[in-house]
Amino acid sequence: MLSAQNISKNFITDNKVVPVLKNVSVDIHDGEFVSIVGRSGSGKTTLLNVLSTLVRPDGGELHYGTENLSALSEKRLNRLRQSDFSVIFQFHHLLPYLTVLENTLLPFMQSVRPVKKAAMEKALGCLERVGLADKADRLPGNLSGGEQQRVAIARALVKSSKVLFADEPTGSLDKGTGEKIMGLLSELNNDGLAVVMVTHDPVYAKMAGRSVHIEDGVIV
């Protein structure tokens, strides 16, 4: 479904070119749960950002189905992100002045037009799925860290995406809450959603169907 071939990515630090990904190739299959693991600075988050199209590679190609994402315009990539890809981050990125329901509806707030009733019902259904339907009217500041992460997952689910990218989704959570988030991701994967997750925790990595180990920008 998603194929990265000979991906390279460099960053500029102190006027020096620092290679972060070095001719990395990896395939993500339909409905897979893949963990990307490695030490800090190994390139795992950069690889996730390239796979999710948040970062363009400096070399190589990224294919999604029959499309070469490396050659697409930013406008076309935005449409793809809106329809097929969802990303959740370690620190939630919820808007503090919007309610839980409004944060979940953000993917539908692309214009000044009111959100349609069907979208509202879908968002409430997603909050029900993550166990937060009774807190739809609360602000994020009134939620625990685990609850905020579940809102971020509900926001990802509301688009009916095909691939969910998760960057250290349990990194800022205690063990018990982290296990609940991992259980939810596993349930979503069992329902057919492909999940690509960066984690530093070997226990959580083993909950995926397959692990990709990266070291110094190379898959090992």
C-alpha positions as CSV (number, residue, x, y, z in Angstrom):
1,M,0.0,0.0,0.0
2,L,2.8,2.4,1.0
3,S,6.3,1.9,-0.3
4,A,9.4,4.0,0.4
5,Q,12.4,3.2,-1.9
6,N,15.9,4.5,-1.3
7,I,14.8,7.4,0.8
8,S,17.4,9.9,1.9
9,K,16.9,13.0,4.1
10,N,19.5,15.6,5.2
11,F,19.3,18.5,7.7
12,I,21.5,21.5,8.0
13,T,23.1,22.0,11.4
14,D,25.8,24.6,12.0
15,N,26.2,25.0,8.2
16,K,26.9,21.3,7.9
17,V,24.9,18.7,6.0
18,V,23.8,16.0,8.5
19,P,22.4,12.8,6.8
20,V,19.5,11.5,8.9
21,L,18.1,8.9,6.5
22,K,20.4,7.0,4.2
23,N,18.8,5.1,1.3
24,V,16.0,3.7,3.5
25,S,13.5,1.3,1.9
26,V,10.4,0.0,3.6
27,D,7.0,-1.3,2.6
28,I,3.8,-0.9,4.7
29,H,1.0,-3.3,3.7
30,D,-2.7,-2.8,3.9
31,G,-4.0,-3.3,7.4
32,E,-0.6,-3.8,9.0
33,F,0.5,-2.6,12.4
34,V,4.2,-1.7,12.1
35,S,6.4,-0.2,14.8
36,I,9.5,1.8,14.0
37,V,12.1,1.5,16.8
38,G,15.5,2.9,17.4
39,R,17.6,5.0,19.8
40,S,17.1,8.7,20.1
41,G,18.5,10.4,17.0
42,S,18.4,7.2,14.9
43,G,16.0,8.8,12.3
44,K,12.8,7.0,13.3
45,T,10.7,10.1,13.6
46,T,12.1,11.5,10.4
47,L,11.2,8.3,8.6
48,L,7.6,8.5,10.0
49,N,7.4,12.1,8.9
50,V,8.5,11.1,5.4
51,L,6.1,8.2,5.2
52,S,3.2,10.5,6.3
53,T,4.2,13.2,3.7
54,L,4.9,15.8,6.5
55,V,8.5,16.0,5.3
56,R,9.6,15.6,1.7
57,P,12.7,13.4,1.2
58,D,15.8,14.7,-0.5
59,G,16.2,11.5,-2.5
60,G,14.3,8.3,-3.4
61,E,10.6,7.8,-4.0
62,L,7.5,7.3,-1.9
63,H,4.6,5.5,-3.5
64,Y,1.0,5.1,-2.2
65,G,-0.9,2.7,-4.4
66,T,-0.3,3.7,-7.9
67,E,0.8,7.3,-7.1
68,N,4.3,8.6,-6.7
69,L,3.9,10.9,-3.8
70,S,7.4,12.3,-4.3
71,A,6.2,13.9,-7.5
72,L,2.8,15.3,-6.3
73,S,2.0,18.9,-5.8
74,E,1.4,20.2,-2.3
75,K,-2.3,20.7,-3.2
76,R,-2.7,17.1,-4.1
77,L,-0.8,15.9,-1.1
78,N,-3.1,18.0,1.1
79,R,-6.1,16.2,-0.4
80,L,-4.5,12.9,0.3
81,R,-3.7,13.9,3.9
82,Q,-7.3,14.9,4.3
83,S,-8.7,11.7,3.0
84,D,-6.3,8.8,3.6
85,F,-3.6,9.8,6.2
86,S,-4.0,10.7,9.8
87,V,-1.2,11.6,12.3
88,I,-1.2,11.7,16.1
89,F,1.7,13.1,18.0
90,Q,3.1,12.6,21.5
91,F,1.8,15.9,22.7
92,H,-1.7,15.8,21.3
93,H,-1.7,19.3,19.5
94,L,-5.3,20.1,20.7
95,L,-6.5,23.6,20.5
96,P,-7.1,24.7,24.1
97,Y,-10.0,27.1,23.4
98,L,-12.0,24.4,21.5
99,T,-14.1,21.7,23.2
100,V,-13.3,18.0,22.9
101,L,-16.0,17.7,20.2
102,E,-14.8,20.8,18.3
103,N,-11.2,19.5,18.4
104,T,-12.4,16.1,17.0
105,L,-14.3,18.0,14.2
106,L,-11.2,20.0,13.2
107,P,-10.7,18.0,9.9
108,F,-14.1,19.2,8.8
109,M,-13.5,22.9,9.7
110,Q,-11.9,23.9,6.5
111,S,-14.2,26.8,5.7
112,V,-16.6,29.2,7.4
113,R,-19.5,26.9,6.6
114,P,-21.2,25.1,9.6
115,V,-20.2,21.5,10.1
116,K,-22.8,19.1,8.7
117,K,-24.9,17.1,11.0
118,A,-23.5,13.8,9.6
119,A,-20.0,15.0,10.5
120,M,-21.1,15.9,14.0
121,E,-22.7,12.5,14.5
122,K,-19.5,10.8,13.2
123,A,-17.4,12.8,15.6
124,L,-19.6,11.8,18.5
125,G,-19.3,8.2,17.4
126,C,-15.5,8.4,17.4
127,L,-15.5,10.0,20.9
128,E,-17.7,7.1,22.0
129,R,-15.2,4.7,20.5
130,V,-12.4,6.2,22.6
131,G,-14.6,6.4,25.7
132,L,-15.0,10.2,25.8
133,A,-18.5,10.8,24.6
134,D,-19.5,12.1,28.1
135,K,-16.7,14.7,27.9
136,A,-17.5,16.2,24.5
137,D,-18.2,19.6,25.9
138,R,-15.1,19.9,28.0
139,L,-12.0,21.9,27.2
140,P,-8.7,20.0,26.8
141,G,-7.3,21.7,29.9
142,N,-9.8,19.8,32.0
143,L,-8.7,16.4,30.7
144,S,-5.9,14.1,31.8
145,G,-2.9,13.4,29.5
146,G,-4.4,10.1,28.5
147,E,-7.8,11.6,27.7
148,Q,-6.2,14.3,25.6
149,Q,-4.4,11.6,23.6
150,R,-7.7,9.8,23.1
151,V,-9.2,13.0,21.7
152,A,-6.3,13.2,19.2
153,I,-7.0,9.6,18.2
154,A,-10.7,10.4,17.8
155,R,-9.7,13.3,15.6
156,A,-7.7,11.0,13.5
157,L,-10.5,8.5,13.2
158,V,-13.2,11.0,12.2
159,K,-11.8,11.2,8.6
160,S,-12.1,7.4,8.0
161,S,-8.4,7.3,7.1
162,K,-6.6,4.2,5.8
163,V,-3.3,4.8,7.5
164,L,-2.7,6.1,11.1
165,F,0.8,7.4,11.8
166,A,1.6,7.7,15.5
167,D,4.7,9.4,16.8
168,E,5.5,8.2,20.3
169,P,1.8,8.1,21.3
170,T,2.5,6.9,24.8
171,G,5.8,8.8,25.4
172,S,4.3,11.4,27.8
173,L,1.9,9.0,29.6
174,D,2.2,6.8,32.6
175,K,2.4,3.0,32.1
176,G,-1.2,2.2,32.8
177,T,-2.5,5.0,30.5
178,G,0.0,4.0,27.9
179,E,-1.2,0.4,27.9
180,K,-4.8,1.7,27.4
181,I,-3.7,3.8,24.4
182,M,-1.8,0.8,22.9
183,G,-4.9,-1.4,23.5
184,L,-7.0,1.1,21.6
185,L,-4.5,1.2,18.7
186,S,-4.5,-2.6,18.5
187,E,-8.4,-2.6,18.4
188,L,-8.3,-0.1,15.5
189,N,-5.8,-2.2,13.7
190,N,-7.9,-5.3,14.2
191,D,-10.8,-3.3,12.5
192,G,-8.6,-2.9,9.4
193,L,-6.8,0.4,10.0
194,A,-3.1,0.3,9.1
195,V,-1.0,1.7,11.9
196,V,2.6,2.9,11.7
197,M,4.0,3.8,15.1
198,V,7.3,5.2,16.4
199,T,8.1,4.0,19.9
200,H,11.1,3.7,22.1
201,D,9.4,1.1,24.3
202,P,10.3,-2.5,23.3
203,V,7.2,-3.9,25.1
204,Y,4.9,-1.7,23.0
205,A,6.9,-2.4,19.8
206,K,6.1,-6.1,20.3
207,M,2.4,-5.4,20.2
208,A,2.7,-4.5,16.5
209,G,2.7,-7.2,13.9
210,R,6.1,-6.2,12.6
211,S,9.0,-4.0,13.8
212,V,11.4,-1.9,11.7
213,H,14.6,-1.2,13.5
214,I,16.6,1.9,12.4
215,E,20.1,2.8,13.5
216,D,22.0,5.9,12.4
217,G,19.6,6.4,9.5
218,V,19.8,2.8,8.2
219,I,17.3,0.0,8.6
220,V,19.2,-2.9,10.3
